[in-house]
């Protein structure tokens, strides 16, 4: 007899389930080259992964009048290369498959939702998720709780706990504000020090996190 799923697990994407660092960096470099501007260091870019794209460009010093152009150039290139230059993180597939046995699953990301769905379909995992909330689906992205609230509106009501698994404090702050359990993973862009400060739990990666949820 199949047991009902009485938990919800929401996942971030970059640094949690997937590694698209190469595609992200290349798309930033193409944007800078197209605009004739010297590109920053890799570490300056990767330190901002998790923020919405427009926010990343602003934090990297572009004036507000250029942000829309930056985002357009970036997205045009990213869409062309994202499938070829994005991989699942080690253990992510197995973790998602295991989680789907006992919980309803969703994705909450600051990436463009349309691109994210294409990526997850390409990687063979989209079918495990009830909902995917991307940047264009909300007015206020993480760390605001709106994306989590919107995801939960599209999911069944459960009697068990709801979790948000992510690799940065933006994920954890959104979880706290939404009243769900935030679990940080160390396989992405956040540091152990920051995650131990902002997360309720910290695991090495999603492969380690799922058994901690399903005890």
C-alpha positions in Angstrom: 0.0 0.0 0.0 1.4 3.4 -1.0 1.7 5.8 1.9 0.6 9.4 1.5 3.2 12.1 1.2 3.0 14.3 4.2 6.0 16.6 3.8 7.0 19.2 1.3 10.6 19.9 0.2 11.5 23.0 -1.9 14.8 23.1 -3.6 17.0 26.0 -4.8 18.7 25.2 -8.1 22.2 26.7 -8.6 24.6 25.3 -6.1 21.9 23.0 -4.7 20.8 20.7 -7.5 22.8 21.9 -10.5 26.2 23.4 -11.3 25.8 26.0 -14.1 28.9 28.0 -13.1 30.5 27.7 -16.5 27.4 28.9 -18.3 26.9 31.8 -15.9 30.5 33.0 -16.1 30.6 32.7 -19.9 27.3 34.6 -20.2 28.7 37.4 -18.0 31.9 37.6 -20.0 30.0 37.8 -23.3 27.8 40.6 -21.8 30.9 42.6 -20.7 32.6 42.0 -24.0 29.6 43.1 -26.0 29.3 46.3 -24.0 33.1 47.0 -24.2 33.6 46.8 -20.4 36.4 45.0 -18.6 35.0 41.9 -16.9 35.4 41.4 -13.1 37.1 38.4 -11.5 35.4 35.0 -11.5 35.1 35.2 -7.7 33.4 38.6 -7.9 30.7 37.0 -10.0 30.3 33.7 -8.3 30.0 35.4 -4.9 26.7 36.9 -6.2 25.2 33.7 -7.7 21.8 33.3 -6.1 20.8 37.0 -6.4 18.4 37.9 -9.2 20.3 38.7 -12.5 19.4 42.4 -12.5 20.6 42.7 -8.9 23.9 40.9 -9.8 24.7 43.4 -12.6 23.8 46.3 -10.3 26.1 45.0 -7.6 28.8 44.6 -10.2 28.7 48.3 -10.8 26.4 48.8 -13.9 24.2 51.9 -13.7 20.4 51.4 -13.6 20.1 52.6 -17.2 22.2 49.7 -18.5 20.7 46.8 -16.4 18.0 45.8 -18.9 20.5 45.7 -21.7 22.9 43.6 -19.6 20.1 41.1 -18.7 19.0 40.9 -22.4 22.5 40.1 -23.7 23.2 37.7 -20.8 19.9 35.7 -21.4 20.4 35.5 -25.1 23.8 33.8 -24.7 22.8 31.8 -21.6 19.9 30.2 -23.4 22.2 29.0 -26.2 24.7 27.3 -23.9 22.9 26.5 -20.7 22.0 22.9 -21.6 25.5 22.0 -22.7 27.2 23.7 -19.8 25.0 22.7 -16.9 25.4 19.5 -14.9 23.6 17.9 -12.0 25.6 18.1 -8.8 26.9 14.7 -7.4 24.0 12.8 -5.8 21.3 15.3 -6.8 19.5 12.9 -9.0 19.5 10.2 -6.4 18.4 12.7 -3.7 15.5 13.9 -5.8 14.3 10.4 -6.6 14.5 9.5 -2.9 12.7 12.6 -1.7 9.9 12.1 -4.2 9.1 8.8 -2.5 7.9 10.5 0.7 7.4 14.3 -0.1 5.9 16.7 -2.6 8.7 18.5 -4.3 9.1 22.1 -5.7 11.8 24.4 -7.0 12.2 28.0 -5.9 14.9 29.8 -7.8 15.9 33.4 -8.7 16.8 32.1 -12.2 14.4 32.6 -15.0 11.7 30.0 -14.6 11.3 29.3 -18.3 15.1 28.5 -18.7 15.0 26.5 -15.4 12.2 24.3 -16.6 14.0 23.6 -19.9 17.2 22.7 -17.9 15.4 20.4 -15.5 13.6 18.7 -18.4 16.9 18.3 -20.2 18.4 16.8 -17.1 15.5 14.4 -16.7 14.2 15.6 -13.3 11.4 18.1 -14.0 8.8 15.3 -13.7 9.5 14.9 -10.0 8.4 18.5 -9.2 4.9 19.8 -8.7 5.9 23.4 -9.2 8.8 25.6 -10.2 8.8 29.3 -9.2 11.3 31.5 -11.1 12.2 35.2 -11.1 9.4 36.2 -13.4 6.8 34.5 -11.3 7.1 36.9 -8.3 7.5 40.6 -7.5 9.9 40.0 -4.7 12.5 37.3 -5.0 14.4 35.5 -2.2 15.3 36.4 0.5 11.7 37.7 0.5 9.3 34.8 1.4 7.0 35.5 -1.6 8.5 32.8 -3.9 8.1 30.1 -1.1 4.5 31.3 -0.4 3.7 31.1 -4.1 5.2 27.6 -4.4 3.2 26.4 -1.5 0.0 27.8 -2.9 0.4 25.4 -5.9 1.1 22.3 -3.8 -1.1 20.0 -1.7 -1.6 20.7 1.9 0.3 18.3 4.2 0.3 17.5 7.9 4.1 17.2 8.1 6.9 19.7 7.9 7.9 21.9 5.0 11.6 22.4 4.1 13.6 24.7 1.9 17.0 23.3 0.9 19.5 25.8 -0.5 23.1 26.8 -0.6 22.9 30.5 0.5 21.6 32.6 3.3 19.1 34.1 0.9 17.4 30.7 0.7 17.6 30.3 4.5 16.3 33.8 5.2 13.4 33.3 2.8 12.6 30.0 4.6 12.6 31.6 8.0 10.4 34.5 6.8 8.0 32.0 5.3 7.8 29.9 8.4 9.4 26.7 6.9 12.6 24.8 7.9 15.7 26.0 6.2 18.4 23.4 5.4 21.7 24.7 4.1 23.9 22.6 1.8 27.7 23.1 1.4 27.9 22.0 -2.2 27.2 25.5 -3.6 28.2 29.1 -3.2 27.6 29.8 0.5 30.2 29.3 3.1 30.0 27.0 6.1 30.3 30.0 8.4 27.4 31.8 6.8 25.1 28.8 6.6 25.8 27.7 10.2 24.6 31.2 11.1 21.4 31.4 9.0 20.3 27.8 8.5 18.4 25.6 11.0 20.3 22.5 9.7 23.5 22.2 7.5 24.3 19.2 5.4 27.2 18.4 3.0 24.9 18.2 0.0 21.3 17.2 -1.0 22.3 13.5 -0.9 23.1 13.9 2.8 20.2 16.2 3.5 17.3 14.0 2.4 18.0 11.2 4.9 18.1 13.8 7.7 14.6 14.8 6.7 13.2 11.3 6.2 14.3 9.6 9.4 
